[in-house]
Amino acid sequence: MELWHPTLEMAWKYTVFGLSAFWASHAAAQSQRPSVVGVILTNQTDLGSVTGVYNTSQTPADLPWDTYNYCNAPHVNAAHYTMPNVSGAKLVYLNAVIRHHKRTPDNLYPQENVLNTPWDCSDFEQFNYGGPNAAQVFHKTDIPPWHPFLSTIWNGTCDEGQLTRGGLEDAIEHGQDFWSVYSQKLGFLQSVNEKDIFMRTSVETRTMQVASGLLVGFDPSMATKTFPVTTQPSPIDSIPPNYPCNKANDIRNAYQSVPAWTDHLQENMDLKMRLDAMLGTAGLADWASWYDHFFDTFSSRTCNGHPLPCNTTTEQCVTNQDARTVFSIGDFEYNYIWSNAQNATAYNQLTAGVFLQELAQNMELFRSGGETFKMRFVVGHDGTMIRVISALGLGETVQLRWPSLGSELVMEVWEVEGSNFVRVIHDGVVFPALAWTSLDQFIDLLNSQVPSDIFGQCNSS
């Protein structure tokens, strides 16, 4: 695997896409706060051009339907779904993995309160109760104005990393689109029931809430029903993943200490120093080692209709260009860490191996005739998606990008004259290298990405 050359990252240049509408105007006090518009990324290598949207769940009509939209990824839908070009093919099994939908920022600035407009989640009831013989309680987030630590959190009624109402609505629409294909178009799923459908999420509440939105998208009557969602214990949950792996950490630390990585940090030092001065993040290791936190805090705001942050003392604001540069750097970092770095494959296998083993076992169970479900559906995170698509080889032909909110991977199993074949669809588009491969070969591919004695390797020095 070749290393990403550091100068290639600098070749990604952003120009404002000619969208006529900016965010809806804010109150006069916020009138100077910038907000991100849709953008085109021009890749000056031989990989062509790609577009990106970071400010709305609805991709503008003058862009292709499968445009990269960080706020709401394209996914399978009846209008653009294509059948396999194979006579007599019959869909017989499904596995799907998606990332959760829109949320509040998962990272906070040291002085978050003065850098953000309030977050309001009062229109989204957060149910969490013991059933069946208990009151159906829901929790409300209260941020008291008198709290001694108020400076570290925004005003309003939202917790950090919480699914927003917009995220729930996107999940419901996602479920509607998914059902329009696999029930209405193909007739594969007849009803939403526990016998045919297995739902799995991480232990994060937002993934469970997205699962609930998907189910209502499948069938609106599910809004008044219950449905089981399976998780693993948080210390060993394979979806994010949560299980500890010292060897994987050592591998990643090693390839993030070479010029192919450190050069991009140095080349963007002026940006980093300016952001640190505005946002109070200077000297914080988690904000200096990569751009993950900046990417999260900017994109969570723009996707949910919030302005980019401004320093109320200096009146300096994060600009559109700052945000676009951070989004570009984030794409470079994700591609490097999980695909292009030397030993990225080993790192990916150790951290994704347990979840990939689960996917392989699902397929093996179907192959042996022991599978009782028609579909297994997993709701995970960006870290889930980037690992799985890298393991399946998507990064061998294109540069990987940060998985969008709602990013989707569907693994279809089709039967033709007694033989089973797999077709993989990523963000609504068939992945050419896995457009039609035998089930045996697909299982072998998954198993090849699972290290032997992964527990022992993770705990080796």
VENHU-V884071 format. One record per pair of residues at least 4 apart in sequence whose ideal C-beta (glycine too) atoms are under 7 Angstrom apart, sorted by the first residue. I is the first residue (numbers start at 1). GAP is how many residues later the second one is. D is the distance in whole Angstrom. If there is no record, write none. Layout:
BEGIN
[[I:GAP:D] [I:GAP:D]]
END
This chain:
BEGIN
[[1:339:7] [1:341:7] [1:343:7] [1:344:7] [2:338:7] [3:257:5] [3:337:6] [3:338:7] [3:339:6] [4:4:6] [4:256:6] [4:331:7] [4:332:5] [4:336:4] [6:253:6] [6:254:6] [6:257:4] [6:258:6] [7:4:7] [8:37:6] [9:255:5] [9:323:4] [10:257:6] [11:32:7] [11:33:4] [11:34:6] [12:29:6] [12:31:6] [12:316:5] [13:29:5] [13:31:7] [14:25:5] [14:27:6] [14:310:4] [14:311:7] [14:314:6] [15:25:6] [15:27:6] [16:21:6] [16:23:6] [17:20:7] [17:21:5] [17:22:5] [17:23:5] [19:18:5] [19:19:5] [19:41:6] [22:13:6] [22:15:6] [23:12:4] [23:32:7] [23:282:6] [26:4:4] [26:5:6] [26:7:6] [26:281:6] [30:87:6] [30:277:6] [32:278:7] [32:285:7] [33:274:3] [33:275:6] [33:277:5] [33:284:6] [34:273:6] [34:274:5] [34:283:5] [34:284:7] [34:285:6] [34:286:6] [35:20:7] [35:267:6] [35:272:5] [35:273:6] [36:18:5] [36:19:5] [36:266:4] [36:272:7] [36:284:6] [36:287:5] [37:18:6] [37:283:7] [38:15:5] [38:17:6] [38:22:6] [39:13:6] [39:15:7] [39:285:5] [40:9:7] [40:11:5] [41:9:6] [41:10:7] [41:11:5] [41:287:7] [42:7:5] [43:4:5] [43:5:7] [43:6:6] [43:7:6] [47:351:7] [47:352:6] [50:18:6] [51:12:6] [51:16:5] [51:17:6] [52:16:5] [52:18:7] [52:275:7] [53:6:6] [53:14:6] [53:16:4] [53:17:7] [53:18:7] [54:16:5] [54:17:6] [54:245:6] [54:248:5] [54:249:7] [54:273:6] [55:16:7] [55:247:5] [55:248:7] [56:15:6] [57:14:5] [57:15:4] [57:109:7] [57:113:5] [59:4:6] [59:6:7] [59:8:5] [59:10:5] [63:4:4] [65:9:6] [65:15:6] [66:8:4] [66:361:7] [66:362:5] [66:363:6] [68:333:6] [68:336:7] [69:4:6] [69:5:7] [69:335:6] [70:229:6] [70:233:7] [70:332:7] [70:334:5] [70:335:7] [71:31:6] [71:232:4] [71:334:6] [72:98:5] [72:332:7] [72:333:6] [72:334:5] [73:331:4] [73:332:7] [73:333:5] [73:334:4] [73:335:6] [73:354:5] [74:353:5] [74:354:4] [75:99:6] [75:102:6] [75:103:7] [75:331:6] [75:333:4] [75:352:6] [75:353:5] [76:5:6] [76:101:7] [76:102:6] [76:105:5] [76:332:7] [76:334:6] [76:349:6] [76:352:5] [77:4:6] [77:100:4] [77:103:6] [77:104:7] [77:351:7] [78:102:4] [78:103:5] [78:106:7] [78:107:5] [80:348:6] [81:100:5] [81:104:6] [84:5:5] [84:330:6] [84:339:6] [84:352:7] [86:330:6] [86:350:7] [88:328:6] [88:329:7] [89:325:5] [89:327:5] [90:324:6] [90:325:5] [91:95:6] [91:97:5] [91:321:6] [91:323:6] [92:321:5] [92:322:7] [92:323:5] [92:328:7] [93:273:5] [93:278:7] [93:281:7] [93:320:4] [94:88:7] [94:280:7] [94:281:4] [94:316:7] [94:318:6] [95:264:6] [95:267:6] [95:281:5] [95:316:4] [96:279:7] [96:281:5] [96:282:7] [96:312:7] [96:313:7] [96:314:5] [97:281:5] [97:283:6] [97:287:7] [97:288:7] [97:291:6] [97:312:5] [98:281:6] [98:308:6] [98:309:6] [98:310:5] [99:281:6] [99:282:6] [99:283:6] [99:285:7] [99:286:5] [99:304:5] [99:306:6] [99:307:6] [99:308:4] [100:63:7] [100:106:5] [100:107:5] [100:110:5] [100:279:6] [100:281:7] [101:62:7] [101:66:4] [101:69:4] [101:70:5] [101:109:6] [101:304:5] [101:305:5] [102:62:5] [102:64:5] [102:65:3] [102:68:6] [102:201:5] [102:202:6] [102:303:5] [103:58:6] [103:59:6] [103:60:5] [103:61:6] [103:64:6] [103:103:5] [103:197:7] [104:15:5] [104:54:5] [104:56:6] [104:57:6] [104:58:5] [104:60:6] [104:196:6] [105:55:6] [105:191:6] [105:192:5] [105:195:4] [106:54:6] [106:55:4] [106:190:6] [107:186:4] [107:189:5] [107:190:6] [108:4:4] [108:44:6] [108:45:7] [108:52:6] [109:6:5] [109:170:5] [109:171:6] [109:172:6] [109:188:7] [110:42:7] [110:170:5] [110:171:7] [111:4:6] [111:40:5] [111:169:5] [112:4:6] [112:40:6] [112:41:6] [112:42:6] [113:37:6] [113:38:5] [113:40:6] [113:41:6] [113:42:7] [114:198:5] [115:164:6] [115:194:4] [116:38:4] [116:193:6] [117:189:6] [117:190:6] [118:36:6] [118:37:4] [118:38:4] [119:35:5] [119:37:4] [119:39:4] [120:36:5] [120:37:6] [120:38:7] [121:20:6] [121:36:5] [121:37:4] [121:41:6] [121:43:7] [122:35:5] [123:42:5] [124:40:7] [124:41:4] [124:44:6] [125:13:4] [126:12:5] [126:13:5] [127:9:6] [127:11:4] [128:9:7] [128:10:7] [128:11:6] [129:5:5] [129:6:6] [129:7:5] [129:8:5] [130:4:4] [140:17:7] [141:16:5] [141:17:6] [141:18:5] [143:4:7] [143:10:6] [143:12:6] [143:13:6] [145:5:7] [158:4:5] [161:45:7] [162:44:7] [163:4:4] [163:5:6] [163:43:4] [163:46:5] [163:47:7] [164:140:6] [165:4:6] [166:4:6] [166:138:6] [167:4:6] [168:4:7] [168:41:6] [168:45:5] [169:4:6] [170:4:6] [170:236:6] [171:4:7] [171:39:4] [171:42:3] [171:43:6] [171:46:7] [172:4:7] [172:41:5] [172:44:5] [172:45:4] [173:4:6] [173:44:6] [174:4:6] [174:40:6] [174:43:6] [174:232:6] [175:4:6] [175:38:6] [175:39:4] [175:40:7] [175:41:7] [175:42:2] [175:43:5] [176:4:6] [176:41:4] [178:4:6] [179:4:5] [179:5:7] [179:38:6] [179:39:5] [180:4:5] [180:5:6] [181:4:5] [181:5:6] [182:4:6] [182:6:5] [182:7:5] [183:4:7] [183:5:7] [183:6:4] [183:7:7] [188:186:7] [189:7:6] [189:185:6] [189:186:6] [192:5:6] [192:23:6] [192:26:5] [192:27:4] [192:30:6] [193:4:7] [194:33:7] [194:34:6] [196:177:6] [196:178:4] [196:179:7] [197:176:7] [197:178:5] [197:180:7] [198:32:7] [198:175:4] [198:178:5] [198:179:7] [199:12:5] [199:28:7] [199:30:5] [199:31:7] [199:178:5] [200:30:5] [200:176:7] [200:178:5] [201:6:4] [201:7:5] [201:10:5] [201:28:5] [201:30:6] [201:178:4] [202:5:5] [202:29:7] [202:35:6] [202:37:4] [202:38:6] [202:178:6] [202:179:6] [203:28:5] [203:31:5] [203:34:6] [205:4:6] [206:4:6] [207:4:7] [207:172:4] [207:173:7] [208:4:7] [208:21:5] [209:4:7] [210:4:6] [210:169:5] [211:4:6] [211:18:5] [211:168:5] [212:4:7] [213:4:6] [214:4:6] [215:4:7] [215:7:4] [215:12:6] [216:4:6] [216:6:5] [216:7:5] [218:4:7] [221:4:7] [222:5:6] [231:6:7] [232:4:6] [232:5:5] [232:6:6] [233:4:7] [234:8:6] [235:7:6] [236:6:7] [236:7:5] [237:4:7] [237:5:4] [238:5:7] [238:116:4] [238:117:4] [238:120:6] [239:116:6] [239:139:7] [239:141:4] [239:142:7] [239:145:5] [240:141:5] [240:143:6] [240:144:7] [241:110:6] [241:111:7] [241:113:6] [241:114:6] [243:111:6] [244:214:7] [245:4:7] [245:105:5] [245:106:6] [245:213:4] [246:4:6] [246:212:6] [246:213:7] [247:4:7] [247:103:6] [247:210:6] [247:211:6] [247:213:6] [248:4:6] [248:99:5] [248:102:4] [248:103:5] [248:210:7] [249:4:6] [250:4:6] [251:4:7] [251:92:5] [251:95:6] [251:96:5] [252:4:6] [252:85:7] [252:95:5] [253:4:6] [255:6:7] [255:86:4] [255:87:6] [255:88:6] [255:89:7] [256:5:5] [257:5:7] [258:4:7] [259:4:5] [260:81:7] [261:75:6] [262:4:6] [263:4:6] [264:4:6] [264:65:7] [264:68:6] [268:4:6] [268:61:6] [269:4:6] [270:4:6] [271:4:6] [271:51:7] [271:54:6] [272:4:6] [273:4:6] [274:4:7] [275:4:6] [275:6:7] [275:19:6] [275:43:7] [275:47:7] [276:5:5] [276:6:4] [278:33:5] [278:38:5] [278:40:6] [279:30:6] [281:6:4] [284:4:7] [285:4:6] [286:7:6] [287:6:5] [290:43:5] [291:4:5] [291:35:6] [291:38:5] [291:39:5] [291:42:6] [292:4:6] [293:4:6] [294:4:6] [294:32:5] [295:4:6] [295:31:6] [295:32:6] [295:35:4] [295:107:7] [296:4:6] [297:4:7] [298:4:6] [298:10:6] [298:20:7] [298:25:5] [298:28:6] [299:4:6] [299:28:7] [300:4:6] [301:5:4] [301:6:7] [301:7:6] [302:21:7] [303:102:7] [308:9:6] [308:10:4] [308:15:6] [309:9:5] [310:5:7] [310:6:7] [310:7:4] [311:4:7] [311:5:5] [318:4:5] [318:5:6] [320:4:6] [321:4:6] [322:4:6] [323:4:6] [324:4:6] [325:4:6] [326:4:6] [327:4:7] [328:4:7] [329:4:6] [330:4:6] [330:72:5] [331:4:6] [331:70:5] [331:71:6] [332:4:6] [333:4:6] [334:4:6] [334:52:6] [334:66:6] [334:67:7] [334:68:5] [335:4:5] [335:5:6] [335:60:7] [335:64:5] [335:65:4] [336:4:5] [336:5:5] [337:4:6] [337:7:7] [338:6:6] [338:10:6] [338:48:5] [338:49:6] [338:52:5] [338:62:7] [339:5:6] [339:51:5] [339:56:3] [339:61:5] [340:4:6] [343:4:6] [344:4:6] [345:4:6] [346:4:6] [347:4:6] [348:4:5] [348:39:6] [348:42:5] [348:43:6] [349:4:5] [349:100:5] [349:101:7] [349:102:5] [350:101:6] [350:104:7] [350:107:6] [350:108:6] [351:36:6] [352:4:5] [352:35:4] [352:36:6] [352:39:6] [353:4:6] [353:96:7] [353:97:5] [353:98:5] [353:101:5] [354:4:7] [354:100:7] [355:4:7] [355:29:7] [356:4:6] [356:35:6] [356:90:5] [356:93:5] [356:94:5] [357:4:6] [357:93:5] [358:4:7] [359:4:7] [359:87:6] [360:4:6] [360:83:6] [360:86:4] [360:87:5] [360:90:7] [361:4:6] [362:4:7] [362:14:6] [363:4:6] [363:76:7] [363:79:7] [363:80:5] [363:83:7] [364:4:6] [364:79:6] [365:5:5] [365:6:4] [366:5:4] [366:47:7] [367:72:6] [367:76:7] [380:4:3] [380:5:7] [382:4:6] [382:20:7] [382:21:5] [383:4:6] [384:4:6] [385:4:6] [385:18:4] [385:22:5] [385:24:7] [386:4:6] [386:14:7] [386:17:5] [387:4:6] [388:4:6] [388:21:6] [389:5:4] [389:11:7] [389:20:6] [389:37:6] [390:4:7] [390:5:5] [390:10:6] [391:58:4] [392:32:6] [392:42:6] [392:53:7] [393:40:6] [394:4:7] [394:6:7] [394:32:6] [394:37:6] [395:5:5] [397:36:7] [403:4:4] [407:20:6] [408:19:6] [409:15:7] [409:17:5] [410:15:4] [411:11:6] [411:13:6] [412:10:7] [412:11:5] [412:13:7] [413:7:5] [413:9:6] [413:26:6] [414:6:7] [414:7:5] [414:9:6] [415:5:6] [416:5:6] [419:19:7] [420:19:4] [421:15:5] [421:16:6] [421:17:6] [421:18:6] [422:12:7] [422:15:5] [422:17:6] [422:20:4] [423:7:6] [423:11:7] [423:12:6] [423:13:6] [424:7:5] [424:10:4] [425:4:7] [425:5:5] [425:6:7] [426:5:5] [430:5:5] [431:4:7] [437:4:5] [437:5:5] [438:4:7] [439:4:6] [440:4:6] [441:4:6] [442:4:7] [443:4:6] [444:4:6] [450:4:7] [451:6:5] [453:4:6] [454:4:6] [455:4:6] [456:4:6]]
END
